[in-house]
Amino acid sequence: MPLLEDLSVYEDGETFTVYDHSYEDEDAEPGRGRPLGAITRSADGGYIPDGPGAIFAWVSPARTIDDALAAFVG
């Protein structure tokens, strides 16, 4: 279970890719860490977390990136 300070977020347009930089494994990208998933900005301005690391409860609809990041931390 990663902590908020363990996450790295990289923006690419409307998609924010989330990594756990405190944990390196065979799936880890060098310098980024283990991929947890992504947060996509929807047409209505909300944020939608998705991926194998998005397993925790989060405020839906997420109106901020911080609300959506809650899906990746416990």
Predicted model as a PDB file, atoms N, CA, C, CB and O in Angstrom, pLDDT in the B-factor column:
MODEL        1                                                                  
ATOM      1  N   MET A   1       0.849  -1.172   0.000  1.00 73.00           N  
ATOM      2  CA  MET A   1       0.000   0.000   0.000  1.00 73.00           C  
ATOM      3  C   MET A   1       0.896   1.237   0.000  1.00 73.00           C  
ATOM      4  CB  MET A   1      -0.967  -0.003   1.224  1.00 73.00           C  
ATOM      5  O   MET A   1       1.561   1.523   0.996  1.00 73.00           O  
ATOM      6  N   PRO A   2       0.916   1.964  -1.103  1.00 85.00           N  
ATOM      7  CA  PRO A   2       1.752   3.162  -1.163  1.00 85.00           C  
ATOM      8  C   PRO A   2       1.149   4.322  -0.371  1.00 85.00           C  
ATOM      9  CB  PRO A   2       1.960   3.581  -2.612  1.00 85.00           C  
ATOM     10  O   PRO A   2      -0.063   4.397  -0.165  1.00 85.00           O  
ATOM     11  N   LEU A   3       2.013   5.206   0.057  1.00 89.00           N  
ATOM     12  CA  LEU A   3       1.596   6.451   0.679  1.00 89.00           C  
ATOM     13  C   LEU A   3       1.575   7.537  -0.384  1.00 89.00           C  
ATOM     14  CB  LEU A   3       2.536   6.837   1.856  1.00 89.00           C  
ATOM     15  O   LEU A   3       2.163   7.367  -1.452  1.00 89.00           O  
ATOM     16  N   LEU A   4       0.915   8.633  -0.113  1.00 90.00           N  
ATOM     17  CA  LEU A   4       0.827   9.715  -1.088  1.00 90.00           C  
ATOM     18  C   LEU A   4       2.214  10.197  -1.510  1.00 90.00           C  
ATOM     19  CB  LEU A   4       0.019  10.878  -0.516  1.00 90.00           C  
ATOM     20  O   LEU A   4       2.443  10.474  -2.687  1.00 90.00           O  
ATOM     21  N   GLU A   5       3.142  10.300  -0.554  1.00 91.00           N  
ATOM     22  CA  GLU A   5       4.487  10.773  -0.890  1.00 91.00           C  
ATOM     23  C   GLU A   5       5.295   9.764  -1.705  1.00 91.00           C  
ATOM     24  CB  GLU A   5       5.237  11.107   0.374  1.00 91.00           C  
ATOM     25  O   GLU A   5       6.367  10.100  -2.208  1.00 91.00           O  
ATOM     26  N   ASP A   6       4.795   8.529  -1.843  1.00 91.00           N  
ATOM     27  CA  ASP A   6       5.460   7.509  -2.660  1.00 91.00           C  
ATOM     28  C   ASP A   6       5.065   7.590  -4.131  1.00 91.00           C  
ATOM     29  CB  ASP A   6       5.139   6.127  -2.124  1.00 91.00           C  
ATOM     30  O   ASP A   6       5.662   6.917  -4.971  1.00 91.00           O  
ATOM     31  N   LEU A   7       4.063   8.407  -4.448  1.00 93.00           N  
ATOM     32  CA  LEU A   7       3.550   8.461  -5.816  1.00 93.00           C  
ATOM     33  C   LEU A   7       4.262   9.508  -6.659  1.00 93.00           C  
ATOM     34  CB  LEU A   7       2.066   8.747  -5.802  1.00 93.00           C  
ATOM     35  O   LEU A   7       4.622  10.583  -6.179  1.00 93.00           O  
ATOM     36  N   SER A   8       4.453   9.169  -7.909  1.00 92.00           N  
ATOM     37  CA  SER A   8       4.899  10.121  -8.928  1.00 92.00           C  
ATOM     38  C   SER A   8       3.819  10.149  -9.997  1.00 92.00           C  
ATOM     39  CB  SER A   8       6.314   9.728  -9.535  1.00 92.00           C  
ATOM     40  O   SER A   8       3.306   9.105 -10.400  1.00 92.00           O  
ATOM     41  N   VAL A   9       3.476  11.349 -10.455  1.00 95.00           N  
ATOM     42  CA  VAL A   9       2.431  11.509 -11.451  1.00 95.00           C  
ATOM     43  C   VAL A   9       3.016  12.256 -12.642  1.00 95.00           C  
ATOM     44  CB  VAL A   9       1.198  12.262 -10.863  1.00 95.00           C  
ATOM     45  O   VAL A   9       3.625  13.316 -12.494  1.00 95.00           O  
ATOM     46  N   TYR A  10       2.820  11.682 -13.826  1.00 95.00           N  
ATOM     47  CA  TYR A  10       3.317  12.282 -15.061  1.00 95.00           C  
ATOM     48  C   TYR A  10       2.134  12.615 -15.959  1.00 95.00           C  
ATOM     49  CB  TYR A  10       4.314  11.330 -15.787  1.00 95.00           C  
ATOM     50  O   TYR A  10       1.301  11.759 -16.255  1.00 95.00           O  
ATOM     51  N   GLU A  11       2.073  13.866 -16.384  1.00 94.00           N  
ATOM     52  CA  GLU A  11       0.965  14.347 -17.203  1.00 94.00           C  
ATOM     53  C   GLU A  11       1.282  14.213 -18.686  1.00 94.00           C  
ATOM     54  CB  GLU A  11       0.643  15.800 -16.865  1.00 94.00           C  
ATOM     55  O   GLU A  11       2.380  14.534 -19.141  1.00 94.00           O  
ATOM     56  N   ASP A  12       0.284  13.727 -19.426  1.00 92.00           N  
ATOM     57  CA  ASP A  12       0.375  13.656 -20.877  1.00 92.00           C  
ATOM     58  C   ASP A  12      -0.985  14.046 -21.443  1.00 92.00           C  
ATOM     59  CB  ASP A  12       0.808  12.223 -21.360  1.00 92.00           C  
ATOM     60  O   ASP A  12      -1.821  13.187 -21.724  1.00 92.00           O  
ATOM     61  N   GLY A  13      -1.195  15.332 -21.605  1.00 90.00           N  
ATOM     62  CA  GLY A  13      -2.484  15.818 -22.082  1.00 90.00           C  
ATOM     63  C   GLY A  13      -3.564  15.648 -21.032  1.00 90.00           C  
ATOM     64  O   GLY A  13      -3.490  16.244 -19.957  1.00 90.00           O  
ATOM     65  N   GLU A  14      -4.562  14.842 -21.337  1.00 91.00           N  
ATOM     66  CA  GLU A  14      -5.687  14.603 -20.424  1.00 91.00           C  
ATOM     67  C   GLU A  14      -5.475  13.363 -19.553  1.00 91.00           C  
ATOM     68  CB  GLU A  14      -6.979  14.454 -21.219  1.00 91.00           C  
ATOM     69  O   GLU A  14      -6.365  12.985 -18.791  1.00 91.00           O  
ATOM     70  N   THR A  15      -4.312  12.731 -19.660  1.00 95.00           N  
ATOM     71  CA  THR A  15      -4.023  11.519 -18.886  1.00 95.00           C  
ATOM     72  C   THR A  15      -2.858  11.770 -17.938  1.00 95.00           C  
ATOM     73  CB  THR A  15      -3.705  10.330 -19.824  1.00 95.00           C  
ATOM     74  O   THR A  15      -1.843  12.356 -18.315  1.00 95.00           O  
ATOM     75  N   PHE A  16      -3.026  11.316 -16.700  1.00 97.00           N  
ATOM     76  CA  PHE A  16      -1.993  11.428 -15.677  1.00 97.00           C  
ATOM     77  C   PHE A  16      -1.610  10.001 -15.270  1.00 97.00           C  
ATOM     78  CB  PHE A  16      -2.491  12.281 -14.432  1.00 97.00           C  
ATOM     79  O   PHE A  16      -2.418   9.291 -14.670  1.00 97.00           O  
ATOM     80  N   THR A  17      -0.394   9.584 -15.590  1.00 96.00           N  
ATOM     81  CA  THR A  17       0.062   8.239 -15.260  1.00 96.00           C  
ATOM     82  C   THR A  17       0.650   8.250 -13.861  1.00 96.00           C  
ATOM     83  CB  THR A  17       1.103   7.728 -16.294  1.00 96.00           C  
ATOM     84  O   THR A  17       1.448   9.122 -13.518  1.00 96.00           O  
ATOM     85  N   VAL A  18       0.246   7.267 -13.051  1.00 96.00           N  
ATOM     86  CA  VAL A  18       0.624   7.213 -11.639  1.00 96.00           C  
ATOM     87  C   VAL A  18       1.594   6.052 -11.410  1.00 96.00           C  
ATOM     88  CB  VAL A  18      -0.633   7.062 -10.736  1.00 96.00           C  
ATOM     89  O   VAL A  18       1.346   4.924 -11.837  1.00 96.00           O  
ATOM     90  N   TYR A  19       2.714   6.353 -10.720  1.00 93.00           N  
ATOM     91  CA  TYR A  19       3.732   5.354 -10.389  1.00 93.00           C  
ATOM     92  C   TYR A  19       4.019   5.389  -8.898  1.00 93.00           C  
ATOM     93  CB  TYR A  19       5.031   5.597 -11.195  1.00 93.00           C  
ATOM     94  O   TYR A  19       3.876   6.425  -8.249  1.00 93.00           O  
ATOM     95  N   ASP A  20       4.427   4.239  -8.363  1.00 91.00           N  
ATOM     96  CA  ASP A  20       4.914   4.137  -6.992  1.00 91.00           C  
ATOM     97  C   ASP A  20       6.435   4.094  -7.071  1.00 91.00           C  
ATOM     98  CB  ASP A  20       4.329   2.867  -6.249  1.00 91.00           C  
ATOM     99  O   ASP A  20       7.015   3.053  -7.377  1.00 91.00           O  
ATOM    100  N   HIS A  21       7.085   5.234  -6.792  1.00 86.00           N  
ATOM    101  CA  HIS A  21       8.539   5.309  -6.947  1.00 86.00           C  
ATOM    102  C   HIS A  21       9.295   4.714  -5.765  1.00 86.00           C  
ATOM    103  CB  HIS A  21       8.958   6.743  -7.136  1.00 86.00           C  
ATOM    104  O   HIS A  21      10.524   4.649  -5.791  1.00 86.00           O  
ATOM    105  N   SER A  22       8.575   4.276  -4.722  1.00 83.00           N  
ATOM    106  CA  SER A  22       9.247   3.666  -3.571  1.00 83.00           C  
ATOM    107  C   SER A  22       9.444   2.166  -3.749  1.00 83.00           C  
ATOM    108  CB  SER A  22       8.453   3.928  -2.303  1.00 83.00           C  
ATOM    109  O   SER A  22      10.087   1.520  -2.922  1.00 83.00           O  
ATOM    110  N   TYR A  23       8.898   1.614  -4.818  1.00 73.00           N  
ATOM    111  CA  TYR A  23       8.905   0.168  -5.011  1.00 73.00           C  
ATOM    112  C   TYR A  23       9.371  -0.148  -6.425  1.00 73.00           C  
ATOM    113  CB  TYR A  23       7.500  -0.437  -4.748  1.00 73.00           C  
ATOM    114  O   TYR A  23       8.710   0.212  -7.399  1.00 73.00           O  
ATOM    115  N   GLU A  24      10.489  -0.808  -6.531  1.00 70.00           N  
ATOM    116  CA  GLU A  24      11.022  -1.205  -7.837  1.00 70.00           C  
ATOM    117  C   GLU A  24      10.825  -2.713  -8.010  1.00 70.00           C  
ATOM    118  CB  GLU A  24      12.538  -0.819  -7.971  1.00 70.00           C  
ATOM    119  O   GLU A  24      11.198  -3.488  -7.129  1.00 70.00           O  
ATOM    120  N   ASP A  25      10.251  -3.128  -9.120  1.00 71.00           N  
ATOM    121  CA  ASP A  25      10.117  -4.547  -9.431  1.00 71.00           C  
ATOM    122  C   ASP A  25      10.363  -4.741 -10.919  1.00 71.00           C  
ATOM    123  CB  ASP A  25       8.714  -5.087  -9.021  1.00 71.00           C  
ATOM    124  O   ASP A  25      10.798  -3.810 -11.597  1.00 71.00           O  
ATOM    125  N   GLU A  26      10.097  -5.916 -11.432  1.00 74.00           N  
ATOM    126  CA  GLU A  26      10.367  -6.190 -12.848  1.00 74.00           C  
ATOM    127  C   GLU A  26       9.500  -5.357 -13.791  1.00 74.00           C  
ATOM    128  CB  GLU A  26      10.151  -7.661 -13.134  1.00 74.00           C  
ATOM    129  O   GLU A  26       9.854  -5.173 -14.955  1.00 74.00           O  
ATOM    130  N   ASP A  27       8.374  -4.856 -13.301  1.00 69.00           N  
ATOM    131  CA  ASP A  27       7.501  -4.018 -14.122  1.00 69.00           C  
ATOM    132  C   ASP A  27       7.844  -2.529 -14.024  1.00 69.00           C  
ATOM    133  CB  ASP A  27       6.061  -4.233 -13.717  1.00 69.00           C  
ATOM    134  O   ASP A  27       7.266  -1.706 -14.734  1.00 69.00           O  
ATOM    135  N   ALA A  28       8.782  -2.191 -13.146  1.00 72.00           N  
ATOM    136  CA  ALA A  28       9.104  -0.787 -12.913  1.00 72.00           C  
ATOM    137  C   ALA A  28       9.803  -0.162 -14.115  1.00 72.00           C  
ATOM    138  CB  ALA A  28       9.978  -0.648 -11.677  1.00 72.00           C  
ATOM    139  O   ALA A  28      10.642  -0.785 -14.766  1.00 72.00           O  
ATOM    140  N   GLU A  29       9.437   1.070 -14.386  1.00 73.00           N  
ATOM    141  CA  GLU A  29      10.123   1.831 -15.418  1.00 73.00           C  
ATOM    142  C   GLU A  29      11.297   2.535 -14.749  1.00 73.00           C  
ATOM    143  CB  GLU A  29       9.158   2.857 -16.127  1.00 73.00           C  
ATOM    144  O   GLU A  29      11.127   3.149 -13.696  1.00 73.00           O  
ATOM    145  N   PRO A  30      12.477   2.456 -15.340  1.00 78.00           N  
ATOM    146  CA  PRO A  30      13.655   3.091 -14.721  1.00 78.00           C  
ATOM    147  C   PRO A  30      13.403   4.568 -14.403  1.00 78.00           C  
ATOM    148  CB  PRO A  30      14.874   2.963 -15.649  1.00 78.00           C  
ATOM    149  O   PRO A  30      12.978   5.335 -15.266  1.00 78.00           O  
ATOM    150  N   GLY A  31      13.669   4.947 -13.169  1.00 78.00           N  
ATOM    151  CA  GLY A  31      13.482   6.319 -12.735  1.00 78.00           C  
ATOM    152  C   GLY A  31      12.066   6.710 -12.378  1.00 78.00           C  
ATOM    153  O   GLY A  31      11.837   7.816 -11.889  1.00 78.00           O  
ATOM    154  N   ARG A  32      11.111   5.827 -12.613  1.00 83.00           N  
ATOM    155  CA  ARG A  32       9.710   6.148 -12.310  1.00 83.00           C  
ATOM    156  C   ARG A  32       9.116   5.229 -11.255  1.00 83.00           C  
ATOM    157  CB  ARG A  32       8.875   6.070 -13.570  1.00 83.00           C  
ATOM    158  O   ARG A  32       8.361   5.692 -10.399  1.00 83.00           O  
ATOM    159  N   GLY A  33       9.426   3.972 -11.289  1.00 86.00           N  
ATOM    160  CA  GLY A  33       8.871   3.030 -10.329  1.00 86.00           C  
ATOM    161  C   GLY A  33       7.809   2.141 -10.924  1.00 86.00           C  
ATOM    162  O   GLY A  33       7.658   2.045 -12.142  1.00 86.00           O  
ATOM    163  N   ARG A  34       7.073   1.490 -10.038  1.00 88.00           N  
ATOM    164  CA  ARG A  34       6.042   0.532 -10.441  1.00 88.00           C  
ATOM    165  C   ARG A  34       4.802   1.270 -10.945  1.00 88.00           C  
ATOM    166  CB  ARG A  34       5.672  -0.399  -9.263  1.00 88.00           C  
ATOM    167  O   ARG A  34       4.284   2.144 -10.249  1.00 88.00           O  
ATOM    168  N   PRO A  35       4.318   0.932 -12.147  1.00 91.00           N  
ATOM    169  CA  PRO A  35       3.107   1.586 -12.659  1.00 91.00           C  
ATOM    170  C   PRO A  35       1.873   1.129 -11.878  1.00 91.00           C  
ATOM    171  CB  PRO A  35       2.925   1.284 -14.164  1.00 91.00           C  
ATOM    172  O   PRO A  35       1.662  -0.067 -11.675  1.00 91.00           O  
ATOM    173  N   LEU A  36       1.066   2.091 -11.446  1.00 94.00           N  
ATOM    174  CA  LEU A  36      -0.150   1.790 -10.687  1.00 94.00           C  
ATOM    175  C   LEU A  36      -1.412   1.982 -11.515  1.00 94.00           C  
ATOM    176  CB  LEU A  36      -0.218   2.660  -9.451  1.00 94.00           C  
ATOM    177  O   LEU A  36      -2.436   1.356 -11.239  1.00 94.00           O  
ATOM    178  N   GLY A  37      -1.350   2.836 -12.520  1.00 96.00           N  
ATOM    179  CA  GLY A  37      -2.526   3.104 -13.333  1.00 96.00           C  
ATOM    180  C   GLY A  37      -2.492   4.515 -13.864  1.00 96.00           C  
ATOM    181  O   GLY A  37      -1.429   5.121 -14.000  1.00 96.00           O  
ATOM    182  N   ALA A  38      -3.668   5.031 -14.164  1.00 97.00           N  
ATOM    183  CA  ALA A  38      -3.763   6.368 -14.738  1.00 97.00           C  
ATOM    184  C   ALA A  38      -5.025   7.054 -14.256  1.00 97.00           C  
ATOM    185  CB  ALA A  38      -3.740   6.308 -16.270  1.00 97.00           C  
ATOM    186  O   ALA A  38      -5.990   6.419 -13.831  1.00 97.00           O  
ATOM    187  N   ILE A  39      -4.983   8.365 -14.338  1.00 97.00           N  
ATOM    188  CA  ILE A  39      -6.146   9.200 -14.058  1.00 97.00           C  
ATOM    189  C   ILE A  39      -6.434   9.956 -15.345  1.00 97.00           C  
ATOM    190  CB  ILE A  39      -5.901  10.185 -12.830  1.00 97.00           C  
ATOM    191  O   ILE A  39      -5.558  10.624 -15.895  1.00 97.00           O  
ATOM    192  N   THR A  40      -7.659   9.845 -15.814  1.00 96.00           N  
ATOM    193  CA  THR A  40      -8.057  10.500 -17.062  1.00 96.00           C  
ATOM    194  C   THR A  40      -9.027  11.619 -16.755  1.00 96.00           C  
ATOM    195  CB  THR A  40      -8.690   9.491 -18.047  1.00 96.00           C  
ATOM    196  O   THR A  40      -9.941  11.458 -15.947  1.00 96.00           O  
ATOM    197  N   ARG A  41      -8.827  12.749 -17.401  1.00 94.00           N  
ATOM    198  CA  ARG A  41      -9.755  13.874 -17.239  1.00 94.00           C  
ATOM    199  C   ARG A  41     -10.916  13.671 -18.210  1.00 94.00           C  
ATOM    200  CB  ARG A  41      -9.035  15.259 -17.493  1.00 94.00           C  
ATOM    201  O   ARG A  41     -10.713  13.522 -19.415  1.00 94.00           O  
ATOM    202  N   SER A  42     -12.124  13.667 -17.673  1.00 92.00           N  
ATOM    203  CA  SER A  42     -13.311  13.428 -18.491  1.00 92.00           C  
ATOM    204  C   SER A  42     -13.801  14.727 -19.136  1.00 92.00           C  
ATOM    205  CB  SER A  42     -14.428  12.803 -17.641  1.00 92.00           C  
ATOM    206  O   SER A  42     -13.337  15.816 -18.800  1.00 92.00           O  
ATOM    207  N   ALA A  43     -14.729  14.592 -20.050  1.00 91.00           N  
ATOM    208  CA  ALA A  43     -15.275  15.742 -20.773  1.00 91.00           C  
ATOM    209  C   ALA A  43     -15.974  16.731 -19.845  1.00 91.00           C  
ATOM    210  CB  ALA A  43     -16.247  15.270 -21.839  1.00 91.00           C  
ATOM    211  O   ALA A  43     -16.000  17.930 -20.123  1.00 91.00           O  
ATOM    212  N   ASP A  44     -16.543  16.233 -18.736  1.00 91.00           N  
ATOM    213  CA  ASP A  44     -17.242  17.121 -17.805  1.00 91.00           C  
ATOM    214  C   ASP A  44     -16.317  17.750 -16.771  1.00 91.00           C  
ATOM    215  CB  ASP A  44     -18.334  16.362 -17.100  1.00 91.00           C  
ATOM    216  O   ASP A  44     -16.779  18.440 -15.863  1.00 91.00           O  
ATOM    217  N   GLY A  45     -15.002  17.514 -16.904  1.00 90.00           N  
ATOM    218  CA  GLY A  45     -14.028  18.130 -16.005  1.00 90.00           C  
ATOM    219  C   GLY A  45     -13.654  17.295 -14.806  1.00 90.00           C  
ATOM    220  O   GLY A  45     -12.817  17.716 -14.007  1.00 90.00           O  
ATOM    221  N   GLY A  46     -14.248  16.122 -14.650  1.00 94.00           N  
ATOM    222  CA  GLY A  46     -13.909  15.242 -13.537  1.00 94.00           C  
ATOM    223  C   GLY A  46     -12.670  14.420 -13.840  1.00 94.00           C  
ATOM    224  O   GLY A  46     -12.164  14.426 -14.962  1.00 94.00           O  
ATOM    225  N   TYR A  47     -12.193  13.719 -12.837  1.00 96.00           N  
ATOM    226  CA  TYR A  47     -11.021  12.859 -12.963  1.00 96.00           C  
ATOM    227  C   TYR A  47     -11.417  11.427 -12.652  1.00 96.00           C  
ATOM    228  CB  TYR A  47      -9.882  13.329 -12.026  1.00 96.00           C  
ATOM    229  O   TYR A  47     -12.098  11.165 -11.661  1.00 96.00           O  
ATOM    230  N   ILE A  48     -10.983  10.490 -13.508  1.00 95.00           N  
ATOM    231  CA  ILE A  48     -11.363   9.091 -13.354  1.00 95.00           C  
ATOM    232  C   ILE A  48     -10.110   8.240 -13.173  1.00 95.00           C  
ATOM    233  CB  ILE A  48     -12.183   8.604 -14.575  1.00 95.00           C  
ATOM    234  O   ILE A  48      -9.330   8.083 -14.112  1.00 95.00           O  
ATOM    235  N   PRO A  49      -9.902   7.673 -11.943  1.00 96.00           N  
ATOM    236  CA  PRO A  49      -8.755   6.800 -11.722  1.00 96.00           C  
ATOM    237  C   PRO A  49      -9.053   5.395 -12.237  1.00 96.00           C  
ATOM    238  CB  PRO A  49      -8.386   6.759 -10.227  1.00 96.00           C  
ATOM    239  O   PRO A  49     -10.181   4.911 -12.143  1.00 96.00           O  
ATOM    240  N   ASP A  50      -8.015   4.744 -12.786  1.00 96.00           N  
ATOM    241  CA  ASP A  50      -8.184   3.403 -13.324  1.00 96.00           C  
ATOM    242  C   ASP A  50      -6.837   2.694 -13.313  1.00 96.00           C  
ATOM    243  CB  ASP A  50      -8.779   3.446 -14.757  1.00 96.00           C  
ATOM    244  O   ASP A  50      -5.788   3.331 -13.403  1.00 96.00           O  
ATOM    245  N   GLY A  51      -6.877   1.387 -13.204  1.00 96.00           N  
ATOM    246  CA  GLY A  51      -5.657   0.594 -13.257  1.00 96.00           C  
ATOM    247  C   GLY A  51      -5.550  -0.344 -12.074  1.00 96.00           C  
ATOM    248  O   GLY A  51      -6.372  -0.293 -11.159  1.00 96.00           O  
ATOM    249  N   PRO A  52      -4.545  -1.199 -12.087  1.00 94.00           N  
ATOM    250  CA  PRO A  52      -4.411  -2.211 -11.039  1.00 94.00           C  
ATOM    251  C   PRO A  52      -4.155  -1.641  -9.646  1.00 94.00           C  
ATOM    252  CB  PRO A  52      -3.304  -3.141 -11.391  1.00 94.00           C  
ATOM    253  O   PRO A  52      -4.426  -2.311  -8.650  1.00 94.00           O  
ATOM    254  N   GLY A  53      -3.646  -0.435  -9.561  1.00 94.00           N  
ATOM    255  CA  GLY A  53      -3.369   0.174  -8.260  1.00 94.00           C  
ATOM    256  C   GLY A  53      -4.503   1.023  -7.723  1.00 94.00           C  
ATOM    257  O   GLY A  53      -4.424   1.499  -6.591  1.00 94.00           O  
ATOM    258  N   ALA A  54      -5.551   1.226  -8.498  1.00 94.00           N  
ATOM    259  CA  ALA A  54      -6.686   2.063  -8.081  1.00 94.00           C  
ATOM    260  C   ALA A  54      -7.713   1.200  -7.354  1.00 94.00           C  
ATOM    261  CB  ALA A  54      -7.340   2.773  -9.308  1.00 94.00           C  
ATOM    262  O   ALA A  54      -8.785   0.908  -7.884  1.00 94.00           O  
ATOM    263  N   ILE A  55      -7.367   0.798  -6.135  1.00 94.00           N  
ATOM    264  CA  ILE A  55      -8.195  -0.172  -5.411  1.00 94.00           C  
ATOM    265  C   ILE A  55      -8.861   0.391  -4.158  1.00 94.00           C  
ATOM    266  CB  ILE A  55      -7.360  -1.351  -5.029  1.00 94.00           C  
ATOM    267  O   ILE A  55      -9.635  -0.306  -3.502  1.00 94.00           O  
ATOM    268  N   PHE A  56      -8.568   1.638  -3.824  1.00 92.00           N  
ATOM    269  CA  PHE A  56      -9.099   2.205  -2.593  1.00 92.00           C  
ATOM    270  C   PHE A  56     -10.283   3.124  -2.895  1.00 92.00           C  
ATOM    271  CB  PHE A  56      -8.001   2.974  -1.838  1.00 92.00           C  
ATOM    272  O   PHE A  56     -10.454   3.591  -4.021  1.00 92.00           O  
ATOM    273  N   ALA A  57     -11.091   3.372  -1.871  1.00 89.00           N  
ATOM    274  CA  ALA A  57     -12.263   4.238  -2.028  1.00 89.00           C  
ATOM    275  C   ALA A  57     -11.825   5.657  -2.365  1.00 89.00           C  
ATOM    276  CB  ALA A  57     -13.124   4.233  -0.745  1.00 89.00           C  
ATOM    277  O   ALA A  57     -10.816   6.144  -1.855  1.00 89.00           O  
ATOM    278  N   TRP A  58     -12.586   6.311  -3.221  1.00 87.00           N  
ATOM    279  CA  TRP A  58     -12.302   7.691  -3.606  1.00 87.00           C  
ATOM    280  C   TRP A  58     -13.617   8.417  -3.810  1.00 87.00           C  
ATOM    281  CB  TRP A  58     -11.430   7.753  -4.891  1.00 87.00           C  
ATOM    282  O   TRP A  58     -14.649   7.796  -4.061  1.00 87.00           O  
ATOM    283  N   VAL A  59     -13.573   9.737  -3.700  1.00 84.00           N  
ATOM    284  CA  VAL A  59     -14.764  10.563  -3.854  1.00 84.00           C  
ATOM    285  C   VAL A  59     -15.157  10.566  -5.323  1.00 84.00           C  
ATOM    286  CB  VAL A  59     -14.520  12.016  -3.335  1.00 84.00           C  
ATOM    287  O   VAL A  59     -14.364  10.937  -6.189  1.00 84.00           O  
ATOM    288  N   SER A  60     -16.383  10.149  -5.593  1.00 85.00           N  
ATOM    289  CA  SER A  60     -16.848  10.102  -6.971  1.00 85.00           C  
ATOM    290  C   SER A  60     -18.067  11.007  -7.111  1.00 85.00           C  
ATOM    291  CB  SER A  60     -17.183   8.646  -7.400  1.00 85.00           C  
ATOM    292  O   SER A  60     -19.005  10.868  -6.327  1.00 85.00           O  
ATOM    293  N   PRO A  61     -18.094  11.897  -8.042  1.00 86.00           N  
ATOM    294  CA  PRO A  61     -17.065  12.149  -9.050  1.00 86.00           C  
ATOM    295  C   PRO A  61     -15.906  12.954  -8.459  1.00 86.00           C  
ATOM    296  CB  PRO A  61     -17.668  12.893 -10.255  1.00 86.00           C  
ATOM    297  O   PRO A  61     -16.110  13.877  -7.670  1.00 86.00           O  
ATOM    298  N   ALA A  62     -14.708  12.592  -8.849  1.00 93.00           N  
ATOM    299  CA  ALA A  62     -13.519  13.314  -8.393  1.00 93.00           C  
ATOM    300  C   ALA A  62     -13.421  14.622  -9.167  1.00 93.00           C  
ATOM    301  CB  ALA A  62     -12.223  12.454  -8.581  1.00 93.00           C  
ATOM    302  O   ALA A  62     -13.321  14.612 -10.394  1.00 93.00           O  
ATOM    303  N   ARG A  63     -13.449  15.724  -8.472  1.00 94.00           N  
ATOM    304  CA  ARG A  63     -13.385  17.039  -9.118  1.00 94.00           C  
ATOM    305  C   ARG A  63     -11.966  17.598  -9.157  1.00 94.00           C  
ATOM    306  CB  ARG A  63     -14.298  18.017  -8.398  1.00 94.00           C  
ATOM    307  O   ARG A  63     -11.698  18.566  -9.869  1.00 94.00           O  
ATOM    308  N   THR A  64     -11.049  16.988  -8.388  1.00 94.00           N  
ATOM    309  CA  THR A  64      -9.653  17.414  -8.393  1.00 94.00           C  
ATOM    310  C   THR A  64      -8.767  16.198  -8.570  1.00 94.00           C  
ATOM    311  CB  THR A  64      -9.292  18.172  -7.091  1.00 94.00           C  
ATOM    312  O   THR A  64      -9.185  15.069  -8.312  1.00 94.00           O  
ATOM    313  N   ILE A  65      -7.548  16.429  -9.010  1.00 93.00           N  
ATOM    314  CA  ILE A  65      -6.582  15.330  -9.150  1.00 93.00           C  
ATOM    315  C   ILE A  65      -6.313  14.701  -7.788  1.00 93.00           C  
ATOM    316  CB  ILE A  65      -5.255  15.835  -9.784  1.00 93.00           C  
ATOM    317  O   ILE A  65      -6.100  13.491  -7.702  1.00 93.00           O  
ATOM    318  N   ASP A  66      -6.318  15.497  -6.727  1.00 92.00           N  
ATOM    319  CA  ASP A  66      -6.088  14.976  -5.379  1.00 92.00           C  
ATOM    320  C   ASP A  66      -7.168  13.984  -4.981  1.00 92.00           C  
ATOM    321  CB  ASP A  66      -6.031  16.118  -4.369  1.00 92.00           C  
ATOM    322  O   ASP A  66      -6.868  12.949  -4.386  1.00 92.00           O  
ATOM    323  N   ASP A  67      -8.426  14.287  -5.302  1.00 93.00           N  
ATOM    324  CA  ASP A  67      -9.518  13.357  -5.000  1.00 93.00           C  
ATOM    325  C   ASP A  67      -9.312  12.040  -5.724  1.00 93.00           C  
ATOM    326  CB  ASP A  67     -10.874  13.964  -5.387  1.00 93.00           C  
ATOM    327  O   ASP A  67      -9.545  10.974  -5.153  1.00 93.00           O  
ATOM    328  N   ALA A  68      -8.875  12.103  -6.984  1.00 94.00           N  
ATOM    329  CA  ALA A  68      -8.664  10.885  -7.771  1.00 94.00           C  
ATOM    330  C   ALA A  68      -7.452  10.098  -7.275  1.00 94.00           C  
ATOM    331  CB  ALA A  68      -8.487  11.235  -9.249  1.00 94.00           C  
ATOM    332  O   ALA A  68      -7.457   8.869  -7.345  1.00 94.00           O  
ATOM    333  N   LEU A  69      -6.422  10.767  -6.780  1.00 94.00           N  
ATOM    334  CA  LEU A  69      -5.235  10.080  -6.257  1.00 94.00           C  
ATOM    335  C   LEU A  69      -5.563   9.223  -5.041  1.00 94.00           C  
ATOM    336  CB  LEU A  69      -4.158  11.093  -5.895  1.00 94.00           C  
ATOM    337  O   LEU A  69      -4.833   8.282  -4.728  1.00 94.00           O  
ATOM    338  N   ALA A  70      -6.658   9.545  -4.353  1.00 93.00           N  
ATOM    339  CA  ALA A  70      -7.062   8.759  -3.184  1.00 93.00           C  
ATOM    340  C   ALA A  70      -7.300   7.295  -3.558  1.00 93.00           C  
ATOM    341  CB  ALA A  70      -8.333   9.354  -2.554  1.00 93.00           C  
ATOM    342  O   ALA A  70      -7.195   6.423  -2.694  1.00 93.00           O  
ATOM    343  N   ALA A  71      -7.613   7.006  -4.811  1.00 95.00           N  
ATOM    344  CA  ALA A  71      -7.832   5.622  -5.250  1.00 95.00           C  
ATOM    345  C   ALA A  71      -6.551   4.803  -5.216  1.00 95.00           C  
ATOM    346  CB  ALA A  71      -8.411   5.602  -6.655  1.00 95.00           C  
ATOM    347  O   ALA A  71      -6.603   3.573  -5.223  1.00 95.00           O  
ATOM    348  N   PHE A  72      -5.393   5.476  -5.179  1.00 94.00           N  
ATOM    349  CA  PHE A  72      -4.118   4.773  -5.221  1.00 94.00           C  
ATOM    350  C   PHE A  72      -3.424   4.686  -3.865  1.00 94.00           C  
ATOM    351  CB  PHE A  72      -3.211   5.445  -6.198  1.00 94.00           C  
ATOM    352  O   PHE A  72      -2.390   4.029  -3.752  1.00 94.00           O  
ATOM    353  N   VAL A  73      -3.963   5.328  -2.843  1.00 93.00           N  
ATOM    354  CA  VAL A  73      -3.343   5.294  -1.518  1.00 93.00           C  
ATOM    355  C   VAL A  73      -4.342   4.793  -0.487  1.00 93.00           C  
ATOM    356  CB  VAL A  73      -2.816   6.690  -1.122  1.00 93.00           C  
ATOM    357  O   VAL A  73      -5.546   5.009  -0.622  1.00 93.00           O  
ATOM    358  N   GLY A  74      -3.845   4.134   0.530  1.00 75.00           N  
ATOM    359  CA  GLY A  74      -4.732   3.594   1.552  1.00 75.00           C  
ATOM    360  C   GLY A  74      -4.488   4.199   2.902  1.00 75.00           C  
ATOM    361  O   GLY A  74      -5.162   3.843   3.869  1.00 75.00           O  
TER     362      GLY A  74                                                      
ENDMDL                                                                          
END                                                                             
